[in-house]
Amino acid sequence: MKNYTSIQDVENLDQLVQEAVELKQSPFEHKHLGENKTLGMIFYNPSLRTRLSTQRAGFNLGMNVIVMNIGSDGWALEFEDGAVMNSNKAEHIKEAAEVISQYCDVIAIRTFPELKDRELDYSEPVISAFKKYATAPIVSMESATGHPLQALADLITIEEYKIVEKPKIVLTWAPHPKLLPQAVSNSFVEFMKKSDKVDLVITHPKGYELDSSKTEGVTIEYDQDKAFEGADFIYAKNWSSYENYGQAGEVDYSWMIDEAKMKKTNNGKFMHCLPVRRNVVVADDVMDNKDRNITIQEANNRTYSAQIVLKKILENIT
């Protein structure tokens, strides 16, 4: 594995999941791989699970870890070719990426979309520029349109908790007071589609369709109650409209997940990437049900999704 920025960087997804499950049993077995290697973590946006889990994954592999918050610690970077840099941008990505590559053996980046220009966001300006100009491997810790480390952790969690060979997975839109990107949902769909071990259904109000190129071939059900019937896993996530990009549409709070809806499932498990707004996205009676809610275990698997990715990259450069 040379980089890890999308599903396209994964050759055998089901094998990668199995290797992550095995790695979890002996997390310090491969510390020799990261000896004298440095992981640079570059943050444009806030983080809790991604920051801590990826940092721990690096430590588990024996790596040194450098963390930098661009907004408060570094120069504002220019990404446009040919830009006349007479404003607040002090350094161009062309120099910055090469310099960081000299300090770090692997560069992990977290950046969010602006949710103003869909074409610009979906071109992945930050991740694409780092991949173009850096000489070190690039790992996405979430980008404008994807969150591949989260999606891998989700599959690891499903593998551990499934009780049928091919579980029914429902990705359900949930209400939220803020405009949120499609990143988590996009990667979740892409990873579930690539896996041969799940049956995916997406449910959301009309007007909240995701990018059709990503959902092609997936069952879309606009009736949330019907979608929940017989489900083994419910994955809740808000996302803003792809079609009416950056516009605040009507928020239907009746789509909140509660125990009454979960009872329509096949004793289904509740999943969410966290952080989650209680009694907006999901009710307390679901979150406080320890037999139902596996979000904490899911968050724990963020370490092992990051660690298996870093292991694969280190094996390629060692």
N, C-alpha and C positions, 0 to 999 in steps of 0.2 A: 504494500500500500504506500503510494507516494504522497498523497494528500487525503484529507477527509473533509470535504465540504458539501457533499450531497450523496444521494443514493448511487450516483454514477461511479463513485469511488469504491463501491463494494462489489466484489466479484461473486462471492457465495455468501448470501446473507444468513441463511439458516445455519451454515457452518460457523459463521462469525458469532452468532448468538450462542451456539453450543460451546464454543471456546470461551466465551465470556462467563458462562455458567460454571465451567470448569475452573477458570481463573479465580473466580470468587472463592473457591474452596482453599486456594493457596495463593493469596494476593502478593506475597513477598518472594515468591519463587524465582522471579525473573529480574531481580534487582541489578544483576550484572549488566543488563541491557542498557540501563540508564546511567551507569557509572561514568562520571565526567561528562555527562550530557546535560544541557540546559534547556528547559521549557520556558519560553517567553509567552506570557499571557497578557494580551492587549485588550483593554476594555474601553469601548466607547459608551457603554450603557451599564446600568446597575445590574447586579447579580448576587444571588445567595447560593443556590444549589450548584449552578454551573461553576462559579468561582471556587467554592470549597471542594466540590467533588473532583474537578479537574486537577486542582492543586494536589489533593490527596493522591489521585491516580499517579501523578508524576512522582510523588514521594515514594509510593509503593513500588515503583520501578527504579528507585535509586537516583532519580533525576534531581538536579538543582532547579528551583523554580523562581522566576522573576515575574512580578506582577506590576503592570503599569496601567494607570487610569488616564487615558488620553485627555479627557476633559480638564482634569486638575493637575496632572503631572507633566504633560508633554505639550509640544507645539501643535497648533492647529495645522492639519495637513491639507495640501492642495492635491486634488485627484484629476483635475482636467488637464489634458495635454494642451500645450501652447498657451496656458494661462499667463496673463500678466499679473504677477504676484505683488500687487500694490495695495492689498487690503489686509485682512487679519490672518491670512494663511502664511505662516513663516517658513514652511518646509514642504517640498514636493514629495509625494509618495515614491518617486523614482529613487531619490537618495535615501529616504527613511527606511524603505523596505530592505535595501541592500545593507544598510548599516545595522539594522536589527538582526539580519541574517548572520552577521559576523559575530554577534553576541549570543545568539540562540540557535540551537540545533533543530528545534521545532518551534513554530510560531502559532499560537492559538489566538483567535480573534472573535470578539463579540460586538456586534453592531446591529442596530435596529433600523427599520425603514422610517422615512419621514411621513409616509402616508399622504403625500401630496401628488406625486407624479408616479403613476403605476409603472410606466415604461422604464423610468429611471430606477425605481426600487427593484424591479424584476431583472434589471441588468446587473444587479449585485455590484455596485461601484466599488465598495471597500474591499470585499473579499476578492473580487476579480483583479483589482489592482495589486493586492498583495501577492496573489498567485502569479501575476505577470512579472513583477519586479523583484520579488524575494527569491533568494537562492536556497532557502530552507523550506522544508515541508510546511504546509498550511493546514490547520485544523479549524473548522468552524465551531464556535461555541454559541452559535445562533447568528443568523444573518438576516438580511431584509426579508427573505422569503423562505427560509428553511431553518430547521433545528435538528440536524441529523444525530447529534449525541442524545437528545431527548428521545427521539424515535427509536433508537437502538435500545435504550434503557427500557422503553415501553415493551418492546418485543421480548427482552430478557424477562421482564416481570410476567408477561403473559405465558411464556414458556414455563415458568416456575409454578404458576397458579392454575393453569388450565386443568380441567378434569375430563375433557373430551379431546379426541385427536385433532379435530379441526373446529375450534370454538367460534361462535358467532360474536364478532366484535362490532359494537355500535359507536361510531363517532358522532356525538350529538353537540350541536350548537347550544350554547348556554348564554343567558343574558349577562351584560356587563355595562357599567355606566360610562366606560371610556372606549374610544376607538382602539382596537387591538389589531395587530397584523395577522396575516394568515400563516406565518412561519411554522408554528408548531403543528397546525392542522395539515399543511402541505406535506411536511416530512412524514407525519403519521400515515397519511394516505399512501404516499410513495413506498414507504417501508412495508406496510401491510399488503400492498399490491404485489410487491416483489417476493414476499414470503409465500410459500406454498402451504402454510399451516394454519391459515385463518380464513374466515368468511366475513368480509367487511361490508357494513351498511353505513351510509351517512344519512343523518337526519338533521334538518334545519328548516327554518321558515323560508318561504319563497322570497327571493331577493338576496339571499345569502349564499348563493352558489359559489363554490370555489372555482379556481381556474379549471376549465373543462379538460384541458390537456392532461391534468393530473388526476382527475376523477373518472376519466374514460374507462368504461367497463365496470364501474362500481355501482351498486344499487343505491339510488337516492330515494329516500322516503320522507315525504313532507309531514306525515302524521307521526309525531314523536311516540305516542303510546303504541302504535302499531309496530314501529321500529324496535321498541324495547322488548316485544314479545319473544320469549325464548332466548334472549341474549345471555351470553356467558360473561361478557365484559362490557361495561359502559364507560366510554372515555369522553369526558365532558371538556369542552373548550369553547370559549368565545372567539369569534373572528369577525372583523368588519367586512363589509361588502366588497367583493372583487370587482363587480360590474360598476357600482357607483363608488369608485375608489376614493377614499379619504373623506367621504360624506357621512355624516352622522344620521343613520336611519332610525326608524322607530324601534325601540327596544321592547320586546315582548317578554315580560317577566314571568309569564305563565310557563315558559320553557325551563325554569329552574328545576333541578333534579331533586326529588324528595323520595321518602321511603315508599309512598304510595305508587310512584312510578317504578321504583326498583323492584317492587313485588311482582311486576309484570314479567320480569326476567326469569331466567333459569337459575335462580339463586345467584344472580350476577354480582361480580365484583365491581366496585367503583374505582375509576382511575382519573387522575388529573395531574398535569405537570407541576402544579403549584408555582407561585402562590395562588391561593383561591379565596374568593370573597364569599364567606359563609352567608347563607340565607339570601344570596343574590344569584350566584352560580349554582350552589348546592346547599340543601338544608342541613341543619345541625343533626337531624335524625339519621342522615346518611353518613356524615363525617364522623360522628361519635359512635357509629356502629363498627366495632373492631372486626367483626366477621365479614362485613361488607366492604369497608374502606381499606384499600391497600396503597393509598398514596404515599405513606411513609416508607413502605418497602420499595415502592417504585422510585422514590427519591434516593434511597440507598443504592439502588442499581445504577444511578448516574455515575458513581465512582467507577463501576466495572465496565460501563459502556465506554467511558473515557480511557480507562486503563487498557482495554483490549485494542482500542484504536492506536493509542500511543505505542503499545507493544509491537503491533504490526508495522508501524512507521519506523520504530527503532531497529527492528529486524532488517528493514530495507536499507537503512543507512549505516548500520554497524559493520 
